[in-house]
Amino acid sequence: MALARGGSISDVSFSYRLTERLGGLVLKDKQEEALKSLLDGKDVFAALSTGFGKSLIHQSFVIAKEMEGCVTDPCCLVIVPLRSILEEQVNYNDFGMTAKGFEKSSEALKDIKSNKYKLIYASAEQALSSEFLSLLKDDSSELKKSLSLIVVDESHTVETWGKGKKRGKVSEPFRKDFGELSTLRSFCSGVPLLAITGTATKKMQTTIMQQLAMGKNTVMLNKSPNHENIRFSVIKTFKTDQLGYLGWLTDIFVPQCMMLQKCFVSC
C-alpha cells in the first residue's frame, strides 16, 4: 500500500504505524483503497453498505495525513444531512480526535478559524453560509491552510434533496444547498472529496458526481449490500396461524440466546 510520500517511509512500516494509531484495527480492502486514493489527491465515490465502516475512511485519513507530515495539523470537513448524525459523530468518533459541529458564535468561529478541531461537522446550509465561506477565503485562516479533505456523508441527498424534481416535473428543492455543495470546491482548490452513501443507483451516482464536480479520475468503490446473515421469508397464511410459522425463530434463539451476536428480527 503506497501511502508514504517521497519514499521516506516504507509501505510496510507506514501500514504498521497506521494500524497502531488505529488501536490495532486493520482496514478492510475498500477502506484501504479509498484511503490510498485520497492521500494521492483523488476524489473517491464510495457506495458501501450500512455498517461497513464508512466513517473510518475519513478518520483514518486525518491520522495518515498527519503521519505523512505534508500538513502539520490536517483537518477534515464532513457534510451531514441531519443534526442527529452530526451529534452522534461529534460525540463518538472512534479515536478521540477533536471534533466540533459548526456554530456561528464568535467564539466557535474563532476556534474553527484557528484549526482547533481535526473534524468539523456541518450541514450543507452551514458549510455554504457566509460565515464559513469567509473562513475559507481568509488567507490568514489556519483552517484554509490545513483543510485536507471534504466529505459528503449520505451523499444521495445531493440528488434526492438538492434537485427540484417531483413526478417528472421541476419543483422547489427540499434543501437546495445540498445541490450546491460544489461551491466549496472553488474555495478549496486541490482538496480531494469523498462522497459516501449506502444508497445510490448507477444513475444516481453519476448525478451526484456531476453535482459535486467530481472529476473523471474519481475512484469508484462499490460494495453489495447483500449479507449472508440476512434472511427474508414470505409465507402466505391465515392471521390465526401466523405465530405458528415463527417456531423456527424460537428454535434458533432460545438455546443460543447467551452466545448470539446482536441481531434484528422484523415480523
C-alpha positions as CSV (number, residue, x, y, z in Angstrom):
1,M,0.0,0.0,0.0
2,A,1.9,3.1,-1.2
3,L,0.7,5.6,1.4
4,A,4.0,7.2,2.2
5,R,5.3,10.2,0.2
6,G,8.7,10.6,-1.3
7,G,9.7,7.0,-0.3
8,S,10.8,8.2,3.1
9,I,8.7,5.6,4.9
10,S,8.3,2.0,3.6
11,D,4.8,0.8,2.8
12,V,5.0,-1.9,5.5
13,S,6.3,0.5,8.1
14,F,3.7,3.1,7.3
15,S,0.9,0.5,7.4
16,Y,2.1,-0.9,10.7
17,R,2.3,2.5,12.3
18,L,-1.2,3.4,11.0
19,T,-2.6,0.2,12.4
20,E,-1.0,1.1,15.7
21,R,-2.6,4.6,15.6
22,L,-5.9,2.9,14.9
23,G,-5.7,0.9,18.0
24,G,-4.8,-2.3,16.2
25,L,-7.7,-2.0,13.8
26,V,-6.9,-3.3,10.3
27,L,-8.7,-1.6,7.4
28,K,-10.9,-3.5,5.0
29,D,-9.7,-3.6,1.4
30,K,-12.1,-0.9,0.2
31,Q,-11.4,1.3,3.2
32,E,-7.7,1.0,2.4
33,E,-8.2,1.6,-1.3
34,A,-10.2,4.8,-0.5
35,L,-7.6,6.0,1.9
36,K,-4.8,5.4,-0.6
37,S,-6.7,7.2,-3.3
38,L,-7.5,10.2,-1.1
39,L,-3.9,10.5,0.0
40,D,-2.9,10.6,-3.7
41,G,-5.2,13.6,-4.1
42,K,-8.0,11.7,-5.9
43,D,-11.7,12.1,-5.4
44,V,-13.5,9.0,-4.2
45,F,-17.1,7.9,-4.5
46,A,-17.8,5.1,-2.0
47,A,-21.2,3.3,-2.2
48,L,-20.8,1.0,0.7
49,S,-23.4,-0.9,2.7
50,T,-24.7,0.2,6.0
51,G,-22.4,-0.9,8.8
52,F,-19.4,-1.2,6.6
53,G,-17.4,1.5,8.5
54,K,-17.6,4.4,6.0
55,S,-16.7,7.0,8.7
56,L,-13.4,5.2,9.4
57,I,-12.2,6.2,6.0
58,H,-12.1,10.0,6.7
59,Q,-11.0,9.4,10.3
60,S,-8.0,7.3,9.3
61,F,-7.3,9.8,6.5
62,V,-6.7,12.6,9.1
63,I,-4.3,10.3,11.0
64,A,-2.5,9.1,7.9
65,K,-2.2,12.7,6.6
66,E,-0.6,13.8,9.8
67,M,1.8,10.9,9.7
68,E,2.9,11.9,6.2
69,G,4.0,15.2,7.5
70,C,2.9,17.2,4.4
71,V,0.4,19.1,6.5
72,T,1.3,20.0,10.1
73,D,-2.2,19.8,11.5
74,P,-4.7,18.4,8.9
75,C,-8.4,18.7,9.4
76,C,-11.5,17.4,7.6
77,L,-14.9,18.9,6.8
78,V,-17.8,16.5,7.0
79,I,-21.1,17.5,5.5
80,V,-24.0,15.6,7.2
81,P,-27.8,15.9,6.4
82,L,-29.2,15.5,9.9
83,R,-28.5,17.1,13.3
84,S,-28.7,13.6,15.0
85,I,-26.0,12.3,12.7
86,L,-23.8,15.3,13.5
87,E,-24.2,14.9,17.2
88,E,-23.5,11.2,17.1
89,Q,-20.3,11.6,15.1
90,V,-19.0,14.5,17.2
91,N,-19.6,12.7,20.4
92,Y,-18.5,9.2,19.4
93,N,-15.6,9.4,16.9
94,D,-13.5,6.3,17.3
95,F,-10.1,7.7,18.0
96,G,-10.7,10.6,20.4
97,M,-9.9,13.2,17.7
98,T,-11.1,16.7,18.4
99,A,-14.4,17.3,16.7
100,K,-16.9,20.1,16.5
101,G,-20.3,20.8,15.0
102,F,-20.3,24.1,13.2
103,E,-21.7,27.1,15.1
104,K,-21.9,30.8,14.2
105,S,-21.0,32.2,17.6
106,S,-17.9,34.4,17.6
107,E,-16.0,32.0,19.9
108,A,-16.8,29.0,17.8
109,L,-15.8,30.7,14.6
110,K,-12.5,31.8,16.2
111,D,-11.8,28.2,17.2
112,I,-12.6,26.8,13.8
113,K,-10.5,29.5,12.1
114,S,-7.5,28.6,14.3
115,N,-7.9,25.0,13.3
116,K,-8.6,23.8,16.8
117,Y,-10.5,20.7,15.6
118,K,-9.5,17.7,13.5
119,L,-13.0,17.0,12.4
120,I,-15.6,19.8,11.6
121,Y,-19.2,18.7,11.0
122,A,-21.7,20.9,9.3
123,S,-24.9,20.7,7.3
124,A,-24.9,21.9,3.6
125,E,-26.5,25.1,4.7
126,Q,-23.9,25.8,7.4
127,A,-21.0,24.9,5.1
128,L,-22.3,27.4,2.4
129,S,-23.1,30.1,4.9
130,S,-21.2,33.4,4.5
131,E,-19.6,32.9,7.9
132,F,-18.0,29.6,7.0
133,L,-17.0,30.6,3.4
134,S,-15.4,33.7,4.8
135,L,-13.0,31.5,6.8
136,L,-12.1,29.7,3.6
137,K,-11.5,33.0,1.8
138,D,-9.2,34.3,4.5
139,D,-5.6,33.6,3.7
140,S,-4.6,34.0,7.3
141,S,-7.0,31.3,8.4
142,E,-5.3,28.2,9.7
143,L,-8.4,26.3,8.6
144,K,-7.8,27.2,5.0
145,K,-4.2,26.1,5.3
146,S,-5.0,22.8,7.0
147,L,-8.2,21.7,5.3
148,S,-7.2,18.4,3.7
149,L,-10.5,16.6,2.9
150,I,-14.1,17.3,2.2
151,V,-16.6,14.5,3.0
152,V,-20.2,14.4,1.9
153,D,-21.9,11.9,4.1
154,E,-25.2,10.3,2.9
155,S,-24.3,11.8,-0.5
156,H,-27.5,10.6,-2.1
157,T,-29.2,13.7,-0.5
158,V,-27.3,15.7,-3.1
159,E,-29.6,14.1,-5.7
160,T,-32.8,13.5,-3.6
161,W,-32.8,16.8,-1.7
162,G,-30.7,19.1,-3.8
163,K,-32.6,18.7,-7.1
164,G,-36.1,20.0,-7.6
165,K,-38.0,17.2,-9.3
166,K,-41.2,15.5,-8.4
167,R,-43.0,13.0,-10.7
168,G,-41.0,14.2,-13.6
169,K,-41.7,17.9,-13.1
170,V,-39.3,20.6,-11.9
171,S,-40.2,21.8,-8.4
172,E,-38.5,23.6,-5.5
173,P,-35.7,21.5,-4.0
174,F,-36.3,20.3,-0.4
175,R,-32.9,21.6,0.7
176,K,-31.3,23.3,-2.3
177,D,-27.9,23.8,-0.6
178,F,-27.2,20.0,-0.9
179,G,-27.3,20.5,-4.7
180,E,-24.8,23.4,-4.5
181,L,-22.0,21.8,-2.5
182,S,-19.7,22.0,-5.5
183,T,-19.3,25.7,-4.5
184,L,-17.0,24.6,-1.7
185,R,-14.5,23.2,-4.2
186,S,-13.8,26.7,-5.7
187,F,-12.7,27.7,-2.2
188,C,-10.6,24.6,-1.6
189,S,-8.5,24.1,-4.6
190,G,-6.7,20.8,-4.6
191,V,-8.6,19.3,-1.7
192,P,-10.0,15.9,-2.5
193,L,-13.6,15.0,-1.9
194,L,-15.0,11.8,-0.5
195,A,-18.7,11.1,-1.3
196,I,-20.1,8.2,0.8
197,T,-23.5,6.6,0.7
198,G,-25.2,3.3,1.2
199,T,-28.0,4.0,-1.2
200,A,-27.4,5.1,-4.8
201,T,-28.2,3.5,-8.2
202,K,-25.7,3.9,-11.0
203,K,-27.8,6.8,-12.4
204,M,-27.8,8.5,-9.0
205,Q,-24.1,8.0,-8.7
206,T,-23.5,9.8,-12.0
207,T,-25.8,12.7,-11.0
208,I,-24.1,13.0,-7.6
209,M,-20.7,13.1,-9.1
210,Q,-21.7,15.8,-11.5
211,Q,-23.4,17.9,-8.8
212,L,-20.2,17.6,-6.6
213,A,-17.9,18.5,-9.5
214,M,-16.0,15.2,-9.1
215,G,-13.5,14.6,-11.9
216,K,-13.1,11.8,-14.5
217,N,-10.3,10.3,-12.4
218,T,-12.7,9.7,-9.4
219,V,-12.1,6.3,-7.8
220,M,-15.4,4.4,-7.7
221,L,-15.9,1.9,-4.8
222,N,-19.0,-0.3,-4.6
223,K,-19.9,-2.9,-2.1
224,S,-23.0,-5.0,-2.4
225,P,-25.5,-4.6,0.4
226,N,-26.3,-8.3,0.4
227,H,-25.4,-10.1,3.6
228,E,-25.3,-13.8,4.2
229,N,-26.7,-13.4,7.7
230,I,-29.9,-11.7,6.5
231,R,-32.9,-14.0,5.8
232,F,-36.1,-13.0,4.1
233,S,-39.1,-15.2,4.3
234,V,-42.6,-14.6,2.8
235,I,-45.3,-17.1,3.8
236,K,-49.0,-16.7,2.9
237,T,-51.0,-17.7,5.9
238,F,-54.2,-17.1,7.8
239,K,-53.9,-14.5,10.6
240,T,-54.8,-17.1,13.3
241,D,-51.9,-19.3,12.2
242,Q,-49.2,-16.6,11.9
243,L,-47.4,-17.3,15.2
244,G,-47.2,-20.9,14.3
245,Y,-44.8,-20.1,11.5
246,L,-42.4,-18.4,13.8
247,G,-41.4,-21.5,15.7
248,W,-38.1,-21.7,13.8
249,L,-37.1,-18.4,15.5
250,T,-37.5,-19.8,19.0
251,D,-35.8,-23.0,18.0
252,I,-32.7,-20.9,17.0
253,F,-32.7,-18.2,19.6
254,V,-33.7,-19.9,22.8
255,P,-30.9,-22.5,23.1
256,Q,-28.2,-20.0,21.9
257,C,-29.5,-16.7,23.3
258,M,-26.5,-16.1,25.5
259,M,-24.0,-16.7,22.7
260,L,-25.6,-14.9,19.8
261,Q,-24.4,-11.5,18.5
262,K,-26.8,-8.6,18.3
263,C,-29.4,-9.1,15.6
264,F,-32.6,-7.5,14.4
265,V,-35.7,-9.5,13.7
266,S,-38.7,-7.9,11.9
267,C,-42.0,-9.8,11.8
